[in-house]
Amino acid sequence: MPDVTPDWAYFAALGLAEDRAAEDATTLATVEAGLRGRAVLLARERGILAGLPVARACFGHLASCDWPEQLAEGERFAPGDRIAVVEGPVRALLQAERVALNYLQRLSATATLTRAFVDAVAGTRAVVLDTRKTTPGLRDLEKYAIRCGGGTNHRRDLALMAMIKDNHREALAREGRSLAEGVLAIRARTPGIPVEVEIDSLDQLEAALAASPEWVLLDNMALAEMAEAVQRTAGRAKLEASGGVTLASVRAIAETGVDAISAGALTHSAGALDISLELSF
């Protein structure tokens, strides 16, 4: 799947509008317009950095700011590390603070969890994939964070890649059509996009392979079943393992020889890292 660069300015404007930053009742009443200051974005726990471009866009949306110091995206940080320093009007620093931190904390948490999964499968052939289990409206940001953590983006949306899942299989069967006919229908309607077929038992593997998809998804299979699927497939399609993947189980899954492992937890369960903003003059 092609990588999508998020529209940083769009997400900054969206978050600031939601927070009504331009109408900040406290800051506009207590901070003089000409006062300038310096803010340090400070790490309170270990992590992998992701989201600094959108944080920068938040401050830049309100005023011209300088960034004399910053870490690189994807870089590791430890408690006490300075993630970045931003200098500019104090009003802008305070008005954008919460939104910038919200993005930075959540995207860095996603990158950090992703890196843990990637490190866990190091030395195997498997790549770590994300899913579409993202926060509505924030998918491009969260998939960007996956890349910062060393993961690989799977299909971004329903149009860029086709996936025949169990419910699609049921619909095809009700219509008297085979799996192969379903794949051919996809290729006829949208030529050139990759096709993936989901199966949940080895009994379905040969029919899936006969349909000639680029990918076969092994859903909630036991380790022994995955290993056998790898042997039977013999390179005729890429194999993706999915379903309840955790940090504790991902290494064993990778060692079955599958090509990729997808985990919804990377985006729906990452949480937020503790990052603060400290103002000085």
N, C-alpha and C positions, 0 to 999 in steps of 0.2 A: 504494500500500500504506500502511496506517496505521502511523505511527511507534510503536514499542514502547519505553516507558521501562523500562530494566533495573531489577530488584529489587536495589538496591545492597547492602542488608543481607544478602541471600541470598548474593551473590557474595563479600562480605567473610567471612562465616561459613565458606563453602566453602573459600576459600583458606587461612584461618587454621587450620581443622581439618586440612587436608592437611599444613600445616607444623608442626602440634602446637604452636602458639604458646603456648598456656596451660601447656605443660610445658617451656618453654625452659630447658634445663639450665644454660646459661651465665648468662643474665640473672637468673634467680631466685636464683642463688647469689651473684652478685657485685654486684647493685644493690639497695640498700635500698628497701623498699616506699614510703617517704615522699618519696623524692628526686624533684624536679620539674626539668624542663629544657625546652629549646627546640630544635626541629629545623627546619632549612631544607631544602626540596626545591629543588635547584639544577640548572639546565640546563647540560649540557656541550656541547650542539650545538644547531643551529637546528631548530625544529619548530613544530607546531601542537598545542596542548594538548587532550587528551581523557583522561578517566578520573579526574579529581580527585574526583568524587562517590564513586566506589567506594574510592579511596584514603582519603578522609575516613571512610568507613564502616568501613574496616579498623582505624584507630586508635580510632574511637568504639565499636567492638565490645568493646574491652578496657578503655577508661576514658573518662571525660568529658574532652574536649580543647577548647582554644580555637584559633581560626584567625584571628589578627589581620591576616593578609595572604594574598592569593591572586589569581592571574590568572583570567580568565574562560575557560570552555570555548570552544574554537575560536580562541583568541587566539594570535598568533605569539609565539615567544620565541627568544632568541639565547643563545649561550654566556655563562655568568655570570649570567643572569637568575634571580631568585628566583621560582620557580613558586608557592610557598606557604610559609607559616610556621605550624607547629603547636606548641602549648604544652600540656604535660601531664605525667603521671607518666613518668619515664624508662623504667621497665619496659615500659609500653605502647608507647612510641615505638620501643624496640628490638625488642620482640616482633612488632610489626606492620610493621616497616621493609621486609623483603624482599617480603612479599606485596603491600604497597601500591605499592612500586616496580615489581614485576613487571607489575601491571595498568597503572600509569601509563606505563611505558616502551613496552609493546606497543600500547596503545590510542593513544598519541600518535604512534607510528610509523605506524599505520594512517591516522590523521587527516592526517598530514603527506604521506604518499604520495597520499592522495585529493586533497588540495589541489593537489598538483602536476598531477594529471590534470585537475582542474577548471580550473585556470589555463591549461592547454594548449589547452582547447577554448573559451576565452572568446571571445565575439563570434559564435559559431555557435549554432544552435538546439539542439544536442545536450546532453543531461544525462548525467552520469556515474553509472552504476548499479553496485551491488555484486552479488554472486552468493550462492549457498548454499555456496560453498567456504570455509567457516568452520571454526574450531576446535570440535570437538564439545563441547557444554556451554557455550560462550562466545559463541554467535551473537548474542544480544541486545546484549552488550557491544561486539562488533566492528561490528555494524550501527549502534550508537549512535556509535561513533568515525567511521564513514563520514559520518554527518550532521555531526559536528563539523568535518570537513574540507571540507564543502560539497557532498558527494555525495548521491545519492538512493537510498533503500532500494528494492530490487526485491522480489520475493516473499520473505517471511520463511520460509515453509515450504511443504510440499506441499498443504496444505489451503486456504490463502488465495487461491491463484491456480493455474489449470491451465495446463500447458505440454505440448503434444503434441510430443515429440522424435522422433528418427529411430527409436528402438526401439519407441515407441508406434505410429508409422506402419507399421512392419513387422508388428506384432501385428494392427493393423486390417486390413491387406492379407491376412494369413493367414486372417482370419475373413470375408473377402469384404466388408468394410465400407469405405466411402469416408471421406476426411478430414472431409467435411461431416457425415457420420453420427457420427463421433467427437466433433465439436464439439457437435452436438445432444444426444448422450448425456451429455456433461459438463453442459450447461445444464439438462438434465432432472433429473440427480442432485443437482447443487449450484447452484440458481438464484442468479444475482446475482454470482457470482465472475467476474473477467476471465479470458479464455482467450487463450493465445499458441500459435502454431504455428511450429515450427522448420523452416526449409528451408536447403538447402546449394547450390542451383542456381536460376538464373532460370527453368528449365523447370518448377519446382514452384510458382512464385509465383501464377499465376492460380488454380490449384486451392486454394491456401491462402487467397487473398482471397475466393474463392467460398464458403468455409466460414464467412465473416463473423466471424473472431476480432477481438478488440480489438487484438492485437499480432501481428506477424510477426517472427520472429527470423532474421536473415541470418547464418548460421553459416559462418565462415571463407571469406567471399567476397572477391574482388578488388575494389579500389576502383572500377573501371569498372562492375563488376556491381552494386555497392551503389548507385552513382549512377543506373544504369538502373532499379533496383528502386524508387528514390524516384520517378522519373518515371512509371513504370507504375502504381505504387500510387496516386498522386495523392490522398493523404489518406484513402483507404478504410480504412486501418488504421495504427496507429503502427508504426514500424520500429525494431527494435533490432539493432545490430551487435554481434557477439560472436566470440570465438575468437582467442586469441593476441594480444590487444590489449596494447600496450606504451606507455610514455610517449613513445617515439620515433614511434610510428605513430598515436597517438590523434587528433592534429590533422588529419591527412589523412583519416582516417575521418570525423571530424565534418564536414569540408568537403564530403562527398558529399551532405549534407542529411538524414541519418538523424535520428530523434528522440532516440535514446538509444544509449549505448555501455556495455556491461557488461564488467567486467574482474575476473577472479578474483584477479589479482595484488594487488589492494587489500587483501585479507585474508590470502591464503595466502603472500605474499612480502614483507610489510611489514617484518618484523624487529622490532627494538627500538631506541629512542633511548637515549642515554646521559644518565640523570638520576640524581643522587645525593642522599643525605640526610646532612647535616652537623649533628651534635649540639653544643649549647653549653649553658652553665648561667648 
